[in-house]
């Protein structure tokens, strides 16, 4: 069967026919992109038309711009009428036109599927519901316990004490409105009203209020919206906000917001990945690193380093992604470095545009990567096509970047000169920068942190992947919360006891969903979830 469609001038066009058939009278009404018309008009105008060979009905064919019936006009348990000249081929449907009153309205989708990349009907126009996400506790004594989102009861064995500081972190790509409109092909499955910023922002703010995280790491924060709405709204909720806009006059950036009641600010450290003197670094992505001091009246505590970034998307430029990551890690190393040579606890959030198990992801978790012979298109694991098969150069970035293969800032040794009073005003290098000697060319990258992922990325019972983003083209995990912990801390095993470097312990995480779960509510964004990413949320404990 071929698909049929309705065009805006009150005509129906049968793809297999030889012309246009005037299917509706002029008083048929158009609502947005879709048509509604009284049932008697469709019955009168269409009943004898030769459209039985080009009609498709929901639930029976996967690729359709099919007519469907609006629940606003009649009960959902009523079945659509049979509009075919011969009912014999559809006897099993038991659809009868007399199920509808003469005043009922038929709702016809004007969406047309023209390309193979368009999503099938199984991924469009689903009923809208609320996604339920559970809290998953990591404490061994609470292994089996979960609670539905919104239950504010706290596990009594995980409460604060004089030797503990508990805090929560959210990472959320909130979807810049300009980027949404520039990439509208990713949101063909969405109803237009849910894509408007005036609809989306109240939903996003509602989520933030509901989760009530102590630290927010937000990506794709559009500058004009940040100044006019986002920052004032978050400040009214008790947050202090820091923002770094992308370079190159790009409209969005990254923000880190924290509650005044929980932290004081020690330092703000923006990171620009664009370098005009390095041809490799011609992209405008940024990062932001904050050093926060927990407010604990009865005990001294180490600071906490919180980093947020949004790495380059391009799946075929793994060389740029790795270099951007190295620059972020170098800044974290500088900020989190303590006088005794250790690092304070670290939480690193963001949209890394890389999938679990990819070389970039493995480098973050394992602290090392031998990239000899690695194709640049394989670094992020986003796609498995033959494109981007150029091999990574050794080294990936040039020496004048000033970052070593250990992802720390290099300090060049210079001959000692006698200082004068006038020299005291000269800028001195950061005390935390690491002095290194010239390295021979190596394909081994390293970093000094012990980082674990809050999420395990697969459901343990089924092996089905978790997803953090879902739109018309893909549903994958690209968003992460990493935190400093010993290698024995495996987030995929709730209930495991954890011994930590830096004192951080993962207490709980907000569960993620499968692709199938998200398509039951028409993917993302939808009526209740107003970004194409899910917010990630974790609760940590700082041992004092």
N, C-alpha and C positions, 0 to 999 in steps of 0.2 A: 504493500500500500504506500502511496505517496502522501506526503503531508499536505495539508491545506492551511490557508491563513486568511485572516481578515485584514483588509487595508483600510486606511483611514477615511476614504471617501464613500463609506457605506457600501462597499463592494466586497464580495468574497471571490477569491481566486482559486480555482481548482488547478493544481499543478499539472494533472494529467489531462485536463480539458483544453479547449482551444479558445479561451476567452474568459471574460469576466462575467460573473452572474450577479445581478443586483439582489443581494440577499436580505438587506434590511431597509426599512423605511427611513426617511430622513430624520424622524424624531428618535431614532435609536441613539443612545447616549454613550459618549466616550468618557471614561474616567481614567485620567493619566494615560497609561500606555494600553489599557485594556478596554474592551467593549462590553457594554451591557445592553440587552434588548429584551422587551417583553417576550415571554415564551410564545404567545399566540402569533407574534410577528415571524419568529423563526419557523414556527410550525407551518404558517401560511406560505412563507416565501421559500422554504427549503424542502418541504416534505417531498415534492415531486422533482426536485433537482437531482441530477445525476452526480451525487457526491458520495455515494456509498463506497466507491473505490478509492477515495482520497481522504476519508475521515479517519481519525485515530482517537481512541478513548483512553483516559487515564487508567493505568494499572494493567494494560494489555500490550502496549508497545513502548519501547524505551526511548525512541527519538521522535519527539512530537512537539510541534506547537499546537497542542490539542485544545479543544474547547473544554472548559471545566466550569463547575457550578459553584457559585458563591454561597458560603454558609450564612451570609447575612440575609439571604432571601428565603431559605427554606432549610428544613432539618437535615443534618448531615446523614441521617440514616435513610433518607430518601435516595433513590437511585436515579441517575440521569436517564432521560428518555431515549428511546430508540428513534433515530432519525433516518432509518434506512428503508428503502423501498421493499426490500425482502428481509424478513426477520429470521429466516431459516438459518443463516450462517451465524447468527448471534443468539440462538435460542437459549443457550446456557446463561446468558446474562439476565434474562427475565426483567428487562427494562421496559417499562410501560409509560407512554406519554401521559396517561391520565393520572399519574402520580403527582403531577404538578398542576397547580391551579392556573387559571387563565391570567392571573396577575403576577405569577412568578417570573423572575428574571434569570436569563441565562448569561453567564459570565464567560467571555471569550478572550483568551490570551492573544495579544498581538505580537508576542515574541516569536521571532523567526530564526530557525537554526540554519545558517548559511554555510558554516565551516565545520570541518571535522573536529576542531578544537572546542566547539561549543559543548556545554554540558548537557547530558541527557536529562529527560524529564524527572528521572529518579533523584536528581540533585537540584530540582527547582520547585518552588511553590509548595513546600511542605507545610504542614500545620506548624504553628508557632507554639513553643512551650518553653519552659524554664529548664536550663541545664543544671542538674544537681551534681555538685562536686563535694566530696567528703574530705574531712581532715584525716590524714594518716599519721598515726603517732609512731615514733621511732623508739620510745622507751621500752625496755624489755618487759617490765611489769605490765605494760599497756599494749602488748603486741596485738591483741585482737580487737582493741577498742578503736572505733571510729565515731565521728559525729558529723551530722549533716551541717552544711554551711549555714551559718546564722546562729548556731547554738553557742552561746557565749560562755558556757560553763567551762571552767578550767580544771584540768586534771590536778588534784591536790598534791600529787607527788612531783609535779613539775612547776610549782609556784616559786616565786622569788624568795630569796633569803639573803642574809648578810654576805654570803660567799658566792652569790650567783646574780647574774644580770641577764634577764630574758628580754629578747626583742624580736620583732618580726620585720621581714623584708619582702617587698613586692617588686617584681620586674614586669613591666607592661609596655609593649609597643602599642600606642594608642591610635595609630594610623593617621598621619597628616592628611588634612582635607585636600590640600593641593595635590599630594601624591595619589590620593584616591581618584581625583578627577582626571589626572594625567594618565592613569592606568585603569580606566573604566572597564576595559575588557576583562579584568579580573573579577568583576562584580556583576556580571550579567545575570547571575542567579538571584540577585537581590531585588526587592521592590525599591523603587526610587526613593520613596519618602524616608526609608531607614538609612539612606546614605547622606542625608543632609546634616550638616554640622549642628544645626539647631535641634535636631533630633538626637544626634550622637552624643554631644557633650553632656547633657543631663544624665544619660545612661552611664557614661564613663565616670562621672562624678559620683553617681549613686553607688557604683561598684567600689570606688575608692573609700567612700564613707563606710560602706558595709564591711569591707575587709579590715579597715582601721589599722593599717600597717604602720609601724614606727618609722620605717624608711621606705621611700618610693624611688625606684629607678625607672624613669620613663624615657621611651624612645619615640622618635617621630613627633616631637612636640613642636608644633608650628609656631613661629615667633609671634605673629600678630595675635593668635589665639592665646598664647602664653601670657602676653602682656595684658590683654583685655579681659580674659576670663579665667584661664587655668591658674595662674599665680594668685590672683585675688581670692579665688575660691578656696585654694589650698591653704593660704595664709589664714583665712577665716576658720579653718579646721585645726589650726595650731601648728602648721608646718612652716619651717624655714626653707626657702627654695633657692637653689643654685642652678644656673642654666648655661649651656654652651651651644651656640648656634653653629651649624655647619658653615664651612668657609665657602667662598665662591658665590656668595649671594644666594645660596640655597635657602629654602624657606623654613627649614625645621632643624631640630637639634636634640640634644639629650639634656635631661634634668634629673637632679637628685634632690629630693625633699625629705626632711626629717623633722620629727616632732621636737619642739622646744623643751617639752617636759622630760624627754628621754636623753637628749644629747646636747652638747655644746660644740660649736664649730672651731676646729683648730687650724685647718688650712683648706684652701680651694685650689685645685691644680687642673686646669683644662689642658687637653692634648689635641693638637691639630695634626692630622695625618697628611695634610698637603704640604709639600716642600717644593718651592719653585725651582730650587737648584738641583733637584733629583728627579729625573724623568720618570722613574718608576712610581713616584708618589705624586701623581697628578689628580687624585680623587679627593673629594671634599668631606670625607667622613671625619668624625671627631670622637673623643672620649672625655670623660670627666672623672676626676679622682678627688675624694674628700677624706679628710682625717677628722674623725668624730671622737669626742670624749664622752663616755657614758656618765650620766649624772647619778652617782651613787653616794648618798650622804654618809654612809657608815664605813666605807671601804675605799681604798685606792684601787684603780683599775687601769689596765692598759688601754690605749686608744684603739679604735677600730677603723680600718681603711676600707672605704666603700668605693668601688669603681663601677662605671656605667659606660657602655659603648654601643655603637651600631656599625658593624663592619660592612665593607663593600658587599653589594649583592652579587655582582657579576660572577657566575659560576666558573667562567673560564680564566679568571685572574687570581688564581690561588697564590701567586707570588706577591700580589698587593695585599691580600688578606693576611698572609703570614707576617709581612712587614708591619702592617698596622697593628697586629696583635703584639709583635715584639716591642713596638713603641709604647703600647699601653702597659705591658709588663714592666718595661724599664721605668716608666713613671711610677707604677705601683711599688716597685723595688725602692725607688728613691723616697717615696712618701712613707712607706711602712717600715723602713729600716730603723732599728732602735740602737741605742748607744752600745749595748752589749753584743751587737752583731746579729741578733735575731730579728724577726719580723713580728709586728703586731698582727692580730687577727685580721684576715682579709675576706671580704665578700665582693665578688666580681659578677656583675649582672650584665645582661644585654641581649641584643639580637646579633648573633655571631654569623648568621647566614652560612651555617655549616651544620651537617647532620651528625647524629651520634655515630661513633665508630670511624668517622673520617679522620684523615691525618691531622687536620687542624684540631679537632676535638681531642684526639688521643694525645697530642702535644700538650694541651692544657692540663689534662688529667695525669699524664705520666711524667711530665716535666722534661721530656726529651723526644727528639725526632731526627732520624737520619733521612734526609730528603734526597739523597743521591738517586738519580734516575726517576724521580717522581714527576709525573706530568702535572702541569699547572692546573689543568682542568679536573684533576682528581683530588685536589687538596681539600675542598669543602664537601665533596660527596653529594652535591646537589643534583647532579645529573650524570648519566653514564654514557653520554653520546661520544662520538669520536672526535668532537671538536675540542680544541684546547689541549692538544697532545704535545705541545712544546714542553721540553724538559726544564725543570727549574735550574737556573744557573747557580754556580758555586763561587762566591757567596750569593745569596739572594739579593741583598741590598748592598750598596756601595759603602766603602769605609767612611766617607764624609757624612754619613747619617749620624755617626757618633754612638752607635749601639753595637755591643759585642754579640757574638754568637750565644752568649749566656743571657741575653736580653737584659743587660744593665747598661747604664750610660758609661761611656769610656771617658777617662780623663787623660789628656795627653801630658806626658812628662816634659817639662820645660826646664832649661837651665836656671838655677837659682840666681836671683839678682838681689842686690841690696835694696831694701825698701826705704822710701822716704815718706815724709808726712803726706805728700801729695798723692802717694799711692794708696792711702787708706780709703780713699773714696771709690777706688776701682771695684767693680763687681767681682766677688769671690765665687768660686764654684761651690755647689751644694756640698755640705759636709757628708751627705749620704752617698755621693757618687763614688763609684768603685774604681780604683786605680788598676789598670790592666796593662800587660805588656802586649806587644804585637803578636797576634795569633797567626799561625799558619793556616792556610785555607782548609776549611773543614766543612763537611756537609752535615754536621751534627749541631742541632739547636738544643739549647737547654734553658730551663728557668729554675729558680731556687725555691719555689713555693710547693707546698703539698696541697693540691686542690682536689676536691671531690665535687661531684654534681649532686644537687639536692634531689634530682629525679633519676629514676633508673631507665626511663625511655621505652620500656616494654612492660606489658602487663604480665606478671609472673605466672599466672594460671594459663594464659592462652598464647603468650609470645607475640600478641598483637602490638604494633607500635603505638606509643602515645604520640599525640600531635599537639603542637602549640600554635599552628597557623593553618587556616583552611579557607581557600577561596576557589574560584572557578578553575584554576590551573593546577593546584597542588594542595596537599595536606601532609605536612611534615613537621618535624621538630627543628627549630632554629634558635629558639630562645632558651636561655639557661640562667641558673643561679649557681655559681661555683663558690666554695668557701674553703678556708684553710682547715685541713684536718689530716690526720694520719692516714696512710694508705689502707689501714684496716677498716676504716669507716666506709662501708659500702651502702650507698643509699638505696640500693635495690632490695635490701633485706631489712624491712621494718622489724624493730625489736633487737637489732644487734647492739651489743654494748660497744661504746666507742671511746678509745683513748686518743686525745687530741693534742696536736701541736698548736700552741697559741690559745688554748682554752675554749675554742668554739665547739659546741655540740649541737647537732641537728635534733630538735625536739619533734617537729611535725612539719608536714607539707600538705598543701592543698592538691588533691588528686587531679590528674589530667584526664583527657578523654581520648577515645578513638575517632578516626575519621567517620566511621559509621554513626557514632553517637552524635557528631556535629551535623551530619546531613539530615538527621531526624528533625532538626530545627532549622533546616535550610542553610546549613553552613554558617560562615561568618562573612560580614556582619549580619545580624538579624535583629528582630524587634527588641530583644533583651540584652544582646551582646553587641556592642557598637564598634568593635574593632575587628580586623581580620586576624588578630592574635588573641590568645587567651592570656589573662594575667597569671603569672607564677607567684606563689606565695610560700614562704618558709618561716618557721619559728626557730630561733637559735638561743643557746644559753652560753654566756661568757662565764667561764669558771674563774673565780678570783683567787 
